[in-house]
Amino acid sequence: MPQQPIPLVDLKRQYFSIKEEVDQAIQEVLNNTAFVGDQGNRFNAKFEEEFTNYLGVDHFIGCGNGTDSIEILLRAFGVGKGDEVLVPAMSWISSSSTITAVGATPVFVDIDPVYYTIDEDQIEKHITPNTKAIIPVHLYGNMANMEAIMAIADKHDLVVIEDCAQAHGAELKGKKAGTWGHASSFSFYPGKNLGAYGDAGGMATNNAEIATMCRTIQNHGQQGKHNHLIEGRNSKLDGIQAAILSVKLKYLDQWTDARIQAAQYYAQHLQTDNLTLPTVRPNSKHVFHLYVVQCNDRDGLMERLKEEQIFAGIHYPVSLPFLPAYAYKGHKLTDFPVSASFHPNILSLPLFPELTEEEVKRIADVVNAFVAEEAATA
Ligand SMILES: *Cc1c(COP(=O)(O)O)cnc(C)c1O
């Protein structure tokens, strides 16, 4: 019998598990024609309040996506021309493209070889008189070392904006991702741990002034209708996405637990002689947006999985400093040895809340067999 395919992420299983509630929420937005997030849209206000409470922050402002949210925050903090912003070398390009977008300069810092987040021990050597901010990324759902990062930021008077696009609900010492820095950015892109059914994002902070600035920037620079204090931009959370997110937020912790359980199954079933598994930072909750392993013949393993109808991914095939977009910086692989070592080795195995133990076993069997053969011929 042909095997059922196992995708990297299966959004359908999740949708059908909450279909009635989601469909009803969308219908309600249509009935109210509450389409975009101008002030007064009750679906937006409701989700913003719920996510504020979920995080335990004072302010959360929805916007169009998780790239805009970083850019809006940088602008709200006054980061611009002549400023440098530190960002990990391994991330999605939004973490750095937004720095350039506000006129500042991204400065890459290598990642930690164990936890895959920005290497806090290498931050200070990149600080110059022009350094204005740090954007730590909780990559794959693992917390960056926020205690160390905040201490460095305090010492050098830097702004810290957490990129939480992969870390909804992650915690360090019982304190959530998005509540450690001076502000934080979230993406609700469909494949994220809390995903809308289109693009969506938002900014969280305890700083009332920054919150007001974010709201002003994302809504055409207005404070009150037609009162354009500045030239802002248009980046709104739309009503349908907000209503869907309100439904899905109720399930987030349960889905996170299921992700953690799937990660535990992997840890139990995968052999570790010739395979490196993810390491959870001590005293933290890793929310496993992705389950990234390292293997010497990554391409061969990916191909073998594909033959077995198992679809893995690579996040990311090339780290930021080595993308064509940053060729102008002229970086060498030796500038970021850990990030560079990831290029040929990393593989994201399928992981999503609805993944069953049976599926994990099937995936682990294929991986283990491949790695054993590889070791035997080495
Ligand atoms: C997804 C992602 C973003 C961007 O979010 P969008 O909503 O797709 O714009 C930013 N940073 C990281 C680390 C991401 O994974």
PDBQT file of the ligand as one rigid body, heavy atoms in Angstrom, charges set to zero:
ROOT
HETATM    1  C1  LIG A 401       8.073  34.858   9.316  1.00  0.00    +0.000 C 
HETATM    2  C2  LIG A 401       9.148  35.687   9.896  1.00  0.00    +0.000 A 
HETATM    3  C3  LIG A 401       9.147  37.090   9.796  1.00  0.00    +0.000 A 
HETATM    4  C4  LIG A 401       8.224  37.849   8.892  1.00  0.00    +0.000 C 
HETATM    5  O1  LIG A 401       6.889  37.666   9.078  1.00  0.00    +0.000 OA
HETATM    6  P1  LIG A 401       5.855  37.952   7.883  1.00  0.00    +0.000 P 
HETATM    7  O2  LIG A 401       4.555  37.993   8.604  1.00  0.00    +0.000 OA
HETATM    8  O3  LIG A 401       5.956  36.810   6.927  1.00  0.00    +0.000 OA
HETATM    9  O4  LIG A 401       6.215  39.247   7.268  1.00  0.00    +0.000 OA
HETATM   10  C5  LIG A 401      10.116  37.806  10.479  1.00  0.00    +0.000 A 
HETATM   11  N1  LIG A 401      11.057  37.181  11.198  1.00  0.00    +0.000 NA
HETATM   12  C6  LIG A 401      11.117  35.843  11.291  1.00  0.00    +0.000 A 
HETATM   13  C7  LIG A 401      12.197  35.217  12.119  1.00  0.00    +0.000 C 
HETATM   14  C8  LIG A 401      10.174  35.046  10.637  1.00  0.00    +0.000 A 
HETATM   15  O5  LIG A 401      10.253  33.716  10.737  1.00  0.00    +0.000 OA
ENDROOT
TORSDOF 0
